[in-house]
Amino acid sequence: GLWANIGPLLYHYAEQPGQISIELSWEEIKPEIAKYFDFKEEDFREALYTTNPKGMYRTRYKCIYFAAIRNDVETEGESNPVFG
């Protein structure tokens, strides 16, 4: 299968006091993805993510873009699917 992704590396609890948040960089995440996917494209792109195009306030994010194809490596461990 194809995995196409564009988005910032944002974490839900990143700046909330008292919450546990593990914030990984692209350099830390990429090798784990590369175990099971072959990267075909990769780039950093600027995006106005979740922004009202008619509003005056805009937040720009430096996003990771990649397209990867699932390889033949079998997964390890157990999966705990959210949807049964």
The 8 nearest C-alpha neighbors of each residue, nearest first, counted from 0:
[[1, 69, 68, 2, 67, 70, 36, 3],
 [0, 2, 68, 67, 3, 69, 66, 36],
 [3, 1, 67, 66, 68, 4, 0, 69],
 [4, 2, 66, 65, 1, 67, 5, 64],
 [5, 3, 65, 64, 2, 66, 6, 63],
 [6, 4, 64, 63, 62, 65, 3, 7],
 [5, 7, 62, 63, 8, 4, 64, 48],
 [6, 8, 62, 9, 60, 61, 63, 5],
 [7, 9, 6, 10, 62, 24, 25, 63],
 [10, 8, 7, 11, 13, 22, 6, 12],
 [9, 11, 13, 12, 22, 8, 20, 21],
 [10, 12, 13, 9, 20, 14, 15, 18],
 [13, 11, 15, 20, 14, 10, 18, 19],
 [14, 12, 10, 20, 11, 15, 22, 9],
 [13, 15, 12, 16, 11, 18, 20, 10],
 [14, 16, 12, 18, 13, 17, 19, 11],
 [17, 15, 18, 14, 12, 19, 13, 20],
 [16, 18, 15, 19, 12, 14, 20, 13],
 [19, 17, 16, 15, 12, 20, 13, 14],
 [18, 20, 17, 21, 12, 13, 15, 16],
 [19, 21, 12, 13, 22, 18, 10, 11],
 [22, 20, 23, 19, 13, 10, 12, 11],
 [23, 21, 20, 10, 24, 13, 9, 8],
 [22, 24, 27, 21, 28, 25, 8, 26],
 [23, 25, 27, 26, 28, 22, 8, 29],
 [24, 26, 28, 27, 29, 23, 8, 63],
 [27, 25, 24, 29, 28, 30, 23, 31],
 [28, 26, 24, 25, 29, 23, 30, 31],
 [27, 29, 25, 31, 26, 30, 24, 23],
 [28, 30, 32, 31, 26, 25, 27, 33],
 [31, 29, 33, 32, 28, 34, 27, 26],
 [32, 30, 33, 29, 34, 28, 27, 35],
 [31, 33, 29, 34, 30, 35, 36, 28],
 [34, 32, 30, 36, 35, 31, 37, 29],
 [35, 33, 32, 31, 36, 30, 72, 37],
 [34, 36, 33, 70, 72, 32, 69, 37],
 [37, 35, 69, 33, 70, 68, 67, 32],
 [38, 36, 68, 67, 33, 70, 69, 39],
 [37, 39, 67, 40, 66, 36, 68, 41],
 [38, 40, 67, 66, 37, 41, 68, 65],
 [41, 39, 66, 65, 38, 42, 67, 64],
 [40, 42, 65, 64, 66, 39, 38, 43],
 [43, 41, 64, 63, 44, 65, 40, 62],
 [42, 44, 63, 62, 64, 61, 45, 41],
 [45, 43, 62, 61, 42, 63, 46, 64],
 [46, 44, 61, 60, 62, 59, 43, 47],
 [45, 47, 60, 48, 59, 44, 61, 62],
 [46, 48, 59, 50, 58, 60, 49, 57],
 [47, 49, 46, 50, 60, 59, 58, 6],
 [50, 48, 47, 51, 58, 57, 46, 52],
 [51, 49, 48, 47, 57, 52, 58, 54],
 [50, 52, 54, 53, 49, 57, 56, 55],
 [53, 51, 54, 50, 57, 55, 47, 56],
 [54, 52, 51, 55, 50, 56, 57, 47],
 [55, 53, 51, 56, 52, 57, 50, 58],
 [54, 56, 57, 53, 52, 51, 50, 58],
 [57, 55, 54, 58, 50, 51, 52, 53],
 [58, 56, 50, 59, 55, 47, 54, 51],
 [57, 59, 47, 60, 50, 56, 48, 49],
 [60, 58, 47, 46, 57, 45, 48, 61],
 [59, 61, 46, 45, 62, 7, 47, 58],
 [60, 62, 45, 44, 7, 43, 46, 59],
 [63, 61, 7, 6, 44, 43, 60, 45],
 [62, 64, 43, 5, 6, 42, 7, 44],
 [65, 63, 5, 42, 4, 41, 43, 62],
 [66, 64, 41, 40, 4, 3, 42, 67],
 [65, 67, 3, 40, 39, 2, 38, 4],
 [68, 66, 38, 2, 37, 39, 36, 1],
 [67, 69, 1, 37, 36, 0, 70, 2],
 [70, 68, 36, 0, 35, 37, 1, 67],
 [69, 71, 36, 35, 72, 37, 68, 34],
 [72, 70, 73, 69, 35, 36, 74, 34],
 [73, 71, 70, 35, 74, 34, 69, 36],
 [72, 74, 71, 75, 35, 70, 34, 76],
 [75, 73, 72, 76, 35, 77, 34, 71],
 [76, 74, 73, 77, 78, 72, 35, 34],
 [77, 75, 78, 74, 73, 79, 80, 72],
 [78, 76, 79, 75, 74, 80, 73, 81],
 [77, 79, 80, 76, 75, 74, 81, 83],
 [78, 80, 81, 77, 82, 83, 76, 75],
 [81, 79, 82, 78, 83, 77, 76, 74],
 [82, 80, 83, 79, 78, 77, 76, 74],
 [81, 83, 80, 79, 78, 77, 76, 74],
 [82, 80, 81, 79, 78, 77, 76, 74]]
